[in-house]
Amino acid sequence: MKKKDEAKFGRPSRGQTEPSQDAEKRKGLPFSEVCEALGKPYTYVRQVQSRLDLPCLDRDGYSEGYVAFLNSVVALRTFGVSLDDIGEALETEKKILRLLHVDTMSSSPTWYLDFCAFPENGDGDRLLLTRYNVRQAVTQDGIQFHLDFGPRDPELFSGPEMGEDVKRLISLYRRQIEKIREKVRAEEPVLQEALEWAARVFEH
């Protein structure tokens, strides 16, 4: 999120006092400004929320992470990645995060979006959509459960069956991300040609 947008999220600028408790409860962006930031109409954003089963937070406002996630979705849609493919990858990422007990760190209905505001620098240690850093937590052989971030039942992850489930989950996620990556790569020259065409046609 750019610095010019920081004030929208309740961050006091120089000379301002800390917001009141009531203001803190509504520190997120209103829906109209989310649409404006994304450059998309109301109906487009509502469709994304519905198709990806995202909570509507019109009363409390939308966090920086939520808006950053939506921005990633808009970018992927621009490259022709379907909402079905995005949704499938998101659900797999949420399953991975639950295995790491990231969901126990917050009571927020959008707990899986809390890390989405991290820089999109191609960091291979971060999940594509939720941007969670799984360095050394997700390996070729599965999930390292000693790195869990919350309390858990000691029997929950015991036994060879769980290990096989984890391997299948990681394998599934890799296939999903590779499918998305191939689509983006295939559309890159198409979009570049379209931009060049627009520059020629509308340059005057």
C-alpha positions as CSV (number, residue, x, y, z in Angstrom):
1,M,0.0,0.0,0.0
2,K,1.4,3.4,-1.0
3,K,2.2,6.0,1.7
4,K,-0.4,8.3,0.3
5,D,-3.0,5.7,1.3
6,E,-1.7,5.3,4.8
7,A,-3.8,8.0,6.3
8,K,-6.9,6.2,5.0
9,F,-6.2,3.4,7.4
10,G,-6.2,5.6,10.5
11,R,-2.4,6.1,10.8
12,P,-1.9,9.6,12.3
13,S,0.3,11.9,10.2
14,R,2.6,14.5,11.8
15,G,0.8,16.8,14.1
16,Q,-2.2,14.5,14.5
17,T,-3.2,12.8,17.8
18,E,-3.9,9.1,18.1
19,P,-7.5,8.3,16.9
20,S,-10.1,7.6,19.5
21,Q,-11.3,4.1,20.4
22,D,-14.4,4.5,18.3
23,A,-12.2,5.6,15.3
24,E,-10.0,2.6,15.8
25,K,-13.0,0.3,15.3
26,R,-13.5,1.9,11.8
27,K,-9.9,2.3,10.8
28,G,-10.4,0.3,7.6
29,L,-11.3,1.7,4.2
30,P,-15.0,2.1,3.3
31,F,-16.1,-0.1,0.4
32,S,-16.4,2.8,-2.0
33,E,-12.7,3.7,-1.5
34,V,-11.7,0.1,-1.9
35,C,-13.4,0.1,-5.3
36,E,-11.6,3.3,-6.2
37,A,-8.2,2.0,-5.1
38,L,-8.7,-1.1,-7.2
39,G,-10.1,0.9,-10.2
40,K,-13.0,-1.5,-10.4
41,P,-16.8,-0.9,-10.1
42,Y,-18.9,-2.0,-7.2
43,T,-20.3,-5.0,-9.0
44,Y,-16.9,-6.3,-10.0
45,V,-15.6,-6.3,-6.4
46,R,-18.8,-7.8,-5.0
47,Q,-18.5,-10.6,-7.5
48,V,-14.9,-11.3,-6.4
49,Q,-16.0,-11.4,-2.7
50,S,-18.9,-13.7,-3.5
51,R,-16.9,-16.1,-5.7
52,L,-14.0,-16.3,-3.2
53,D,-16.3,-16.5,-0.2
54,L,-14.7,-13.4,1.3
55,P,-16.5,-11.6,4.2
56,C,-18.0,-8.2,3.5
57,L,-16.7,-5.7,6.1
58,D,-18.7,-2.6,5.0
59,R,-19.4,-1.7,8.6
60,D,-15.9,-2.1,10.1
61,G,-14.0,-1.2,6.9
62,Y,-11.4,-3.1,4.9
63,S,-7.9,-3.6,6.2
64,E,-4.7,-2.9,4.2
65,G,-4.1,-6.7,3.9
66,Y,-7.7,-7.2,2.5
67,V,-7.2,-4.5,-0.1
68,A,-3.8,-5.8,-1.0
69,F,-5.3,-9.3,-1.5
70,L,-8.0,-7.9,-3.8
71,N,-5.4,-6.0,-5.8
72,S,-3.6,-9.3,-6.4
73,V,-6.8,-10.9,-7.6
74,V,-7.4,-8.0,-10.0
75,A,-3.9,-8.4,-11.3
76,L,-4.3,-12.2,-11.8
77,R,-7.7,-11.6,-13.5
78,T,-6.0,-9.1,-15.9
79,F,-3.8,-12.0,-17.0
80,G,-6.8,-14.1,-17.6
81,V,-6.5,-16.3,-14.5
82,S,-10.0,-17.5,-13.6
83,L,-11.7,-16.9,-10.3
84,D,-12.1,-20.7,-10.0
85,D,-8.3,-21.2,-10.2
86,I,-7.7,-18.4,-7.8
87,G,-10.3,-19.7,-5.4
88,E,-8.9,-23.2,-5.4
89,A,-5.4,-22.0,-4.7
90,L,-6.7,-19.7,-1.9
91,E,-8.5,-22.6,-0.2
92,T,-5.4,-24.7,-0.4
93,E,-3.3,-21.9,1.2
94,K,-5.9,-21.6,4.0
95,K,-5.5,-25.3,4.7
96,I,-1.8,-25.0,4.8
97,L,-2.1,-22.1,7.2
98,R,-4.5,-24.0,9.4
99,L,-2.0,-26.9,9.6
100,L,0.5,-24.3,10.9
101,H,-2.2,-23.0,13.3
102,V,-1.9,-19.5,11.9
103,D,-5.7,-19.3,12.4
104,T,-5.2,-19.4,16.1
105,M,-3.3,-16.1,16.1
106,S,-6.3,-14.0,15.4
107,S,-10.1,-14.1,16.0
108,S,-10.6,-12.0,12.8
109,P,-12.7,-13.5,10.0
110,T,-10.0,-12.4,7.6
111,W,-7.1,-13.9,9.6
112,Y,-5.7,-15.4,6.4
113,L,-5.4,-11.9,4.8
114,D,-3.3,-10.4,7.6
115,F,0.0,-10.9,5.7
116,C,-1.2,-9.8,2.3
117,A,0.2,-6.3,2.7
118,F,3.8,-7.6,2.6
119,P,5.8,-6.5,-0.5
120,E,5.2,-8.5,-3.6
121,N,8.8,-9.1,-4.4
122,G,8.6,-12.6,-5.8
123,D,9.8,-14.0,-2.5
124,G,9.7,-17.8,-3.0
125,D,9.2,-18.3,0.7
126,R,5.7,-16.7,0.7
127,L,2.5,-18.2,-0.4
128,L,1.2,-16.6,-3.6
129,L,-2.1,-15.2,-2.4
130,T,-2.0,-14.9,1.4
131,R,1.7,-13.9,1.3
132,Y,2.4,-15.9,4.4
133,N,6.1,-16.7,4.9
134,V,6.5,-20.4,5.2
135,R,10.3,-20.5,5.1
136,Q,11.4,-23.8,6.6
137,A,7.8,-24.5,7.6
138,V,6.8,-26.1,4.2
139,T,9.4,-28.4,2.7
140,Q,9.5,-30.9,-0.1
141,D,8.5,-33.6,2.4
142,G,5.6,-31.7,4.0
143,I,5.0,-29.4,6.9
144,Q,7.4,-29.1,9.8
145,F,4.9,-29.2,12.7
146,H,7.4,-28.1,15.4
147,L,7.1,-24.6,13.8
148,D,3.4,-24.3,14.7
149,F,2.4,-20.9,15.9
150,G,-0.5,-21.9,18.2
151,P,-1.7,-24.6,20.6
152,R,-2.7,-27.9,19.2
153,D,-3.8,-31.4,20.2
154,P,-0.6,-33.5,20.4
155,E,-2.5,-36.4,18.7
156,L,-3.8,-34.2,15.9
157,F,-0.7,-34.5,13.7
158,S,0.5,-37.9,14.7
159,G,0.7,-41.0,12.5
160,P,1.7,-41.7,9.0
161,E,-1.7,-40.9,7.6
162,M,-1.3,-37.2,8.4
163,G,2.1,-37.1,6.8
164,E,0.6,-38.5,3.6
165,D,-2.2,-35.9,3.7
166,V,0.3,-33.1,4.0
167,K,2.4,-34.4,1.1
168,R,-0.8,-34.5,-1.1
169,L,-1.7,-31.0,0.0
170,I,1.7,-29.6,-0.9
171,S,1.7,-31.4,-4.2
172,L,-1.7,-30.1,-5.0
173,Y,-0.7,-26.5,-4.2
174,R,2.4,-26.7,-6.4
175,R,0.2,-27.9,-9.3
176,Q,-2.3,-25.1,-8.7
177,I,0.4,-22.4,-8.6
178,E,2.2,-23.7,-11.6
179,K,-1.1,-23.6,-13.6
180,I,-1.5,-19.9,-12.6
181,R,2.1,-19.1,-13.4
182,E,1.8,-20.7,-16.9
183,K,-1.3,-18.6,-17.6
184,V,0.4,-15.4,-16.5
185,R,3.4,-16.1,-18.7
186,A,1.3,-16.9,-21.7
187,E,-0.7,-13.7,-21.3
188,E,2.4,-11.4,-20.8
189,P,3.2,-10.9,-24.5
190,V,-0.6,-10.5,-25.3
191,L,-0.9,-7.7,-22.7
192,Q,2.3,-6.1,-23.9
193,E,1.1,-6.0,-27.5
194,A,-2.2,-4.5,-26.3
195,L,-0.4,-1.8,-24.4
196,E,1.7,-1.0,-27.5
197,W,-1.4,-0.9,-29.6
198,A,-3.1,1.5,-27.2
199,A,-0.1,3.8,-27.2
200,R,-0.1,4.0,-31.0
201,V,-3.9,4.4,-31.4
202,F,-4.5,6.8,-28.5
203,E,-1.2,8.7,-28.4
204,H,-2.9,11.9,-29.7
